[in-house]
């Protein structure tokens, strides 16, 4: 799924605004390996659009503008490129009127079409991102600009015009529809060739902003030349070349793949001037964006300075809305040019697929039932399906168990494992997992059921997110959990949804982290109350000395034992506490979501060079396989 919108253009041309919104959504979608109809490259018939139309139709001229925009894509553009708009939503009252001191006033929103494009894909692993790849990782590369506007540089409705308090008279537009179809034919071939390292369409902000955002994503530098884009180095020519928001895209490929890249566009000519080699990625030690014309340097923009400009508005808002100290810490992190980004530093062999299922257990599984795991959920929990999949992939039988079943007398006697899942239990209005825990502690039958289960020496328990919060408040029922902290509101005072680095510190005995000690890898965090809070300094000391903290947040350098620095520690837990365990290792409560990265394809980020080696599952499958091995 991808989106496109160009509402400011509607102030100049409603039709151009609608056409540009459609093609922008398609260009964003093109980063994925679109599954074309009938295996015909560039065939977009399997792409479906949802159009959200917003207009103040009662305002003079707005009804006509809406008609013009709908006709432009519904009767012209979409049939020509072979996509349909089967669904949409209309908001036709985008005007508000009121009286102030008896004076009538009103505000009218401009016509807007927000387009969402949907398509099946052939291989999710072949999805491109704007992240520039560094020379140290992939060798020498070039940046290639595909100019789908064929040299047009309309500045109307651009971000630059807005910054200068202007609108403009000519809007960017879709001027050559067959070229758009040919472009997607080329994208399909590029996905097959697997030569594109980074991709970003030219959109809001123009070419300079496009490359700057790629630089930010890769913590890299770039050197570009606009000789083939601007006719001279005059101010007007340079500004038009760098800041027009016409259709186009920037690709990063290895130098050795330049000819392959060009050949993928052979079906469309390519038209003269369509593909322009505009620059290259600089060594990581030189993180700046250099712009040249005829070898003369027009600008040398430091990556840190640019990114802080780019983030400054959000930073100022974040200081007012969130904990100011957290906002300052995140803004300061932009300046770390040595930040290597996310990584997987594993101290175990992830290719060892038999770790959880030795030969005897595998053969026994053919004639005996799989061990059962109760996938426990409460009202509002949404992580149960991923958790069930993770345990089933590791050789368990996952059984859906709801808290109403337990309250009504359902027994846990037949289960070897229990997994308390995360995802907004009680809508988080009762203190996240706190209300869930009280529903057990204050219910006689439920309390007895859980206490009996925890006392059994042949069981294990995993609590994630809300389940972690719940288990922490059940410590009076769990043997060896007397030092568990409570998990309270994040230091940022906000919900944190991130992909954070964690370090595994587990010691023996361990059900879940056996053989994984000292590994560092990213994990999904998604919570508003994940900050560990011990009752006293003595409790914290006892927690550490007893080896009950198997998981801590670390930074992207992964060199430190833990970090308390935001945003690498997303909730402000002291000493980076991300999870705790019982003394015997049978109960693990952790705030990150290991179950959300089990298939390697769905991880927020995965090193592409490792995907073929790792196969179907990512490294987090190991903790579920370890549990299966422990059961025997």
Buried (B, 14 or more C-beta within 10 A) or exposed (E): EBBBBBBBBBBBBBBBBBBBBBBBBBBBBBBBBBBBEEEEBBBBBBBBBBBBBBBBBEBEEBBEBBBBBBBBBBEBBBEBBBBEBEEBEEEBEBBEEEEEEEEEEEEBBBBBBBBBBBBEBBEEBBEBBBBBBBBEEBEEBBBBBBBBBBEBBBBBBBBBBEEEEEBBEBBBBBBBBEBBBBBBBBBBBBBBBBBBBBBBBBBBBBBBBBBBBBBBBBBBBBBBBBBBBBBEBEEEBBBBBBBBBBBBBBBBBBEEBBEBBBEBBEBBEBBEEBBBBBBBBBEBEBBBBBBBBEEEEBEEBEBBEBBBEBBEEEBEEBBEEBBEEBBBBBBEBBEEBEBBEBBBEBEBEBEEBEBBBEEEBEEEBEEEEBBBBBBBBBBBBBBBBBBBBBBBBBBBBBBEBBBEBBBEEBEBEEBBBBBBBBBBBBEBEBBBBBBBBBBBBEBEEBBEBBBBBBEEEEBBBBBBBBBBBBBBBBBEBBBBBBBBBBBBBBBBEBBBEBBBBBBBBBBEEBBBBBBBBEBBBBBBBBBBBBBBBBEEEEBBEBBBEBBBBBBBBBBBBBEBEBBBBBBBBBBBBBBBBBBBBBBBBBBBBBBBBBBBBBBBBEBEBBEEEBBEEBEEBBBBBBBBBBBBBBBE
